[in-house]
Amino acid sequence: MSRCRQCNVEIKDKTHECPLCHTVLEQSGENQNAYPNVRLMVKRLQLAGRIYFFVFLVISVLLAAINHEYYQGTWWCGIVIASLAYPYLILRFAVLNDAGYRAKIIVLTLCGILLVVLIDFITGYDGWSVNYVIPGGVLLVDAGIIFLMLINIRNWQSYLLFQIAMILCSIVLLIFYQFEIITEPLLSWVALGVSVFLFLGSYIIGDRRARIELKRRFHVR
């Protein structure tokens, strides 16, 4: 930590001159309260991400070549490659990206569901991913919405739009059932019921705040 004699302020950044008057700073020797160097941390994470991506590409090419050479009816390399890509997605989107935490949670959850669906298709497609994993993902997001509403209780109404999105996702699952893409609809019905009751509960209990939020979101006067 340094101190400027002219401005009489303490400078916690690592610099040799005052950012206000450009006077040479005096070292006070008290560094225990200095702020961490965030830029250095971000640069290290970016470097780690680039290294991981390079290693990921090398491993992906090697696995694809091995799988092609010794192909026995299953492209197992796709499972490994997708599984290795998911941590990179977490680093780039959840850690180094400036998107809001709500968008991060939803995107990572959806990508996780897609990863499981891909595994189902590669291993012969028994339908367990669309019958159980996707509805389970909707229920997981609903649980996350409840958790976030409890944490951010002063602004709980901002999650109403996400609740509506989960209702729409549940309806899509039942449409899949009509086209026989989903063969076991029980969990899909449960996901729809939970999503609908979560929204109705928020709307009824929230009363005026919920109505104002919906009008604002849908630009209704």
Secondary structure, 3 states (H helix, E strand, C coil): CEEECCCCEEECCCCCECCCCCCECEECCCCCCCCCCHHHHHHHHHHHHHHHHHHHHHHHHHHHHHHHHCCCCCCCHHHHHHHHHHHHHHHHHHHCCCCCHHHHHHHHHHHHHHHHHHHHHHCCCCCHHHHHHHHHHHHHHHHHHHHHHHHCHHHHHHHHHHHHHHHHHHHHHHHHHHCCCCCCCHHHHHHHHHHHHHHHHHHHHHCHHHHHHHHHHCCCC
